[in-house]
Amino acid sequence: MRIQHADEWQRRISESFFPLALSAAPDGFHATIRTTDLPRGMRISEVHVGRTQVRRTERQVRTQPSDHVLALFQYEGHAIVRQADREVHLEGGSATIADPTEPYDVTMTGDSHQMVFLVPTAALRAAGADISVIRTRLLPGTSLSVRSLSALASSLVAADVDPAEAEGIAAAAFDLFRGALNSVGALEAPTRSLTHEAQLRVIKDFIEANLGDQELDLELIARAHHVSVRHLADLFAPETPGAYIRRARLERVYRDLTDPAFATMTAQQVSGRWGFASYSTMLRAFRREFDASPADVRAVGLPGSRKVP
């Protein structure tokens, strides 16, 4: 849909990303945007826009926080991103990251074609990223990860994503994003160097970001954080890491079953969405956890029952 009014454009980008302000829009302004949502809290938007400038203001930072970062991939045209004391110039193929917890501005010097990713901050931190370090860091178009992620994004916004493939695609997109950061040395040292509490927080963030991955297990988690499985168990004691993962998955299943947005999905599909390889296994665990079946939860919402975050 073609947008020709600056006010409408400001509303659309604020809805698609997080609240932003439009600083400059010349006569003859024009723009289009189309968006695709993925699991793991990711969103991809393709943007065509003429010469303009958008800002994240101090007031928006203070009153309208966001738990995502914005990754801007420049396909065509030229854009300048300024945040804190840094400035990065984007041209065809390159990318950078903007942090909504600090003011910033993006200036498109002419007609521009971009792909914009929203990525959960917690997932990036779990991968070892310090947001203050990676923001306005140039991710060059020569990086294979950047090129692959750009190609994947183009395919995703051009077609409907099959729900059966969505989780795997989101995992692949995040892995490519992590690879792009790693290629410029933007990830922190191994988790083992952190304090006990910090290690546990980072690992839990990683688990939360990957609950939908059926391959998520103790070996994968330990390997991703450069610790042993035994050390991982010690961090979670007296609970076990497996119990934490199971409970977190069950809570997400419960939440989706009571969310009208997922009303057309069967309980088995919701179960698979959150990483349960076996529906019967999930069903038994669900009954133990909530003293009800998924059908009960979906039918009546269990008034007065345990509140799931």
Rosetta blueprint (number, residue, H / E / L):
1 M L
2 R E
3 I E
4 Q L
5 H L
6 A H
7 D H
8 E H
9 W H
10 Q H
11 R H
12 R H
13 I H
14 S H
15 E H
16 S H
17 F L
18 F L
19 P L
20 L L
21 A E
22 L E
23 S E
24 A E
25 A L
26 P L
27 D L
28 G L
29 F L
30 H L
31 A E
32 T E
33 I E
34 R E
35 T E
36 T E
37 D E
38 L E
39 P L
40 R L
41 G L
42 M E
43 R E
44 I E
45 S E
46 E E
47 V E
48 H E
49 V E
50 G L
51 R L
52 T E
53 Q E
54 V E
55 R E
56 R E
57 T L
58 E H
59 R H
60 Q H
61 V H
62 R H
63 T H
64 Q L
65 P L
66 S L
67 D L
68 H E
69 V E
70 L E
71 A E
72 L E
73 F E
74 Q E
75 Y E
76 E E
77 G L
78 H L
79 A E
80 I E
81 V E
82 R E
83 Q E
84 A L
85 D L
86 R E
87 E E
88 V E
89 H E
90 L E
91 E L
92 G L
93 G L
94 S L
95 A E
96 T E
97 I E
98 A E
99 D L
100 P L
101 T L
102 E L
103 P L
104 Y E
105 D E
106 V E
107 T E
108 M E
109 T L
110 G L
111 D L
112 S E
113 H E
114 Q E
115 M E
116 V E
117 F E
118 L E
119 V E
120 P E
121 T H
122 A H
123 A H
124 L H
125 R H
126 A H
127 A L
128 G L
129 A E
130 D L
131 I H
132 S H
133 V H
134 I H
135 R L
136 T L
137 R L
138 L L
139 L E
140 P L
141 G L
142 T L
143 S L
144 L H
145 S H
146 V H
147 R H
148 S H
149 L H
150 S H
151 A H
152 L H
153 A H
154 S H
155 S H
156 L H
157 V H
158 A H
159 A L
160 D L
161 V L
162 D L
163 P H
164 A H
165 E H
166 A H
167 E H
168 G H
169 I H
170 A H
171 A H
172 A H
173 A H
174 F H
175 D H
176 L H
177 F H
178 R H
179 G H
180 A H
181 L H
182 N H
183 S H
184 V L
185 G L
186 A L
187 L E
188 E L
189 A L
190 P L
191 T H
192 R H
193 S H
194 L L
195 T L
196 H H
197 E H
198 A H
199 Q H
200 L H
201 R H
202 V H
203 I H
204 K H
205 D H
206 F H
207 I H
208 E H
209 A H
210 N L
211 L L
212 G L
213 D L
214 Q L
215 E L
216 L L
217 D L
218 L H
219 E H
220 L H
221 I H
222 A H
223 R H
224 A H
225 H L
226 H L
227 V L
228 S L
229 V H
230 R H
231 H H
232 L H
233 A H
234 D H
235 L H
236 F H
237 A L
238 P L
239 E L
240 T L
241 P H
242 G H
243 A H
244 Y H
245 I H
246 R H
247 R H
248 A H
249 R H
250 L H
251 E H
252 R H
253 V H
254 Y H
255 R H
256 D H
257 L H
258 T L
259 D L
260 P H
261 A H
262 F H
263 A L
264 T L
265 M L
266 T L
267 A H
268 Q H
269 Q H
270 V H
271 S H
272 G H
273 R H
274 W L
275 G L
276 F L
277 A L
278 S L
279 Y H
280 S H
281 T H
282 M H
283 L H
284 R H
285 A H
286 F H
287 R H
288 R H
289 E H
290 F H
291 D L
292 A L
293 S L
294 P H
295 A H
296 D H
297 V H
298 R H
299 A H
300 V H
301 G L
302 L L
303 P L
304 G L
305 S L
306 R L
307 K L
308 V L
309 P L
